[in-house]
Amino acid sequence: MSNPPPLTSRRPYLVRAMHEWMTDNGQTPHLVIDAAIEGVVVPRQYIRDGKIVLNASYEATSGLMLKNDWIGFGARFGGVAFEIRVPIHAVMGIYARETGQGMIFSDDDSGPPSEPPPSDGPGKPTGTDEPPPKRPQLKVVK
């Protein structure tokens, strides 16, 4: 039996889903980018504390592409056109400007899920002395 192929990162799928949800609800998606990551191409004068927040709405961008490995679009900063290119692993989060609702990513979001911690035995979670929960039972009620 062969090993299954490694899982792809969840991050690009979640970014696209959140972007679509925000857009469909009339909100303005903003991306929080770690500007210190290699391959990030953004206007350096707008970086604050190693991060930059980018308006990723269709109205503010030109040619927006949300790919599995990178995000790219054209935008204007202070009236000057600039081509943005961001590796997907540099995206720290996405949120709606109007509500603040969104998603912050951890390093775990960039790859396959981690292994669950080992248990002390079948049906007993690690670190608990409580017995496993009893199975629910159904009764016929007339």
N, C-alpha and C positions, 0 to 999 in steps of 0.2 A: 504494500500500500504506500502510495506517495504522499508527501506532505502537501496540504492545501497551499495555494499561493498566498503570499502575505496580503493582508488587507490594505487598501488604500486609505489615505487620510480622510477623516470626516470633515475637516475644516472647510475645504472648498464647497462642499455640498451644503453645509450649514450657512456659509456666507451667502451663497446664491439663494437659499431658501429664505433667509432673513431679509435679504435685499428685496426679493419679490414680495414678501409679506408686507414690508414697510411701504413699498411702492403702491401695491394694490390698496392700501389703506390711507393713501394720500399723505404719507409721512416722508421725511427726508433722511435717507440712510447715510450715516457717517461711518467711516472706517478709521480705527485707531491702529496706527502703524508703528512698529519698532524700527526707527530710522537707522539704527546701528547694524541691522542685519545686512550682510553682503548682498548686493544686487538691487537694493532699494534705490530707485531713481525718483527723487522728489526735489522740489526747490529747497535747498538747505537753509535759507534764511527764515523759513517758517517752522523749523524744527524747534520744539521746546522740551527740555528735559529728556532728550533722546527719542521723542515721539512726535508724530505729526498726525493731525486729524484731518481727514479728507472728506469733503462732501462728494458722495458717490451717486447722487441722484442723476437720472437721465437728463434733467434740465441743466445741471452744472457740468456735465461731462460730454465729451465727444468720442464716439466709437468705443463705449464702455465694453470691455471684455472681461468676464469673470471665469477664468479657466481653472483647471485643476492644479496647475503649477504656479500660475501668476495671475495678477490683475493688471490691466492696462487701460489707459484712457487719456484723452487730451483734456486739459483744463486751463483756465486762466487764473493767474495769481497776480493781483495788482495790475490787471489789464494786459499782462504778458502771457502769451500762450506757452504751455509747457506739457511735454509728454511724460506721463506718470507710468512707472513700471514697478510693481511690487511682487516679490516672491510670496506665494500664499502663506508660507510659514512665518512671514513678518507681520501678518495681520493678527493683532492682539484682540480685536473685538469689533463688533458692529452694533450701532445703536441708532434709534430714531431721535433726531434733534428735538422734535416736538414733545416727546414723552419720556425720553431717556431709556425706554425699553429696548432691550437688545440682548446681546450675548458676548461674554468675555471668554476668550479661549485660554486654556492652560497648555503647557507643553504636551500633555497627554492627548490633546485633540489633533495633533499632527500625525499621529500614527495609529497602529492597531491598538485595541484596548489591552490594558495590562492584565496579567494573570490574576485571578482571584487569590486571596490569601489562603494558605492551606487550612483545613479544618482539623479538629481533634478526632473526628470520626464521622461516620455517616449521620446526617441529620443534626449534628451539633455544631453551631458556628464557633469559630475560634474565640477563645477568651471568655466564654460564658459558662456558668455552672448550672444554668437552668435546663430543665429537660426540654426536648424538642416539642413544639406545639402539637397537640392532638389533631388528627384529621377531622374535618367537619363531618357531621352526620346529618342526614336529611330525614325528616319525618313526614309522613303523609297526614295532612290536616284536612278534615272534612267539615 
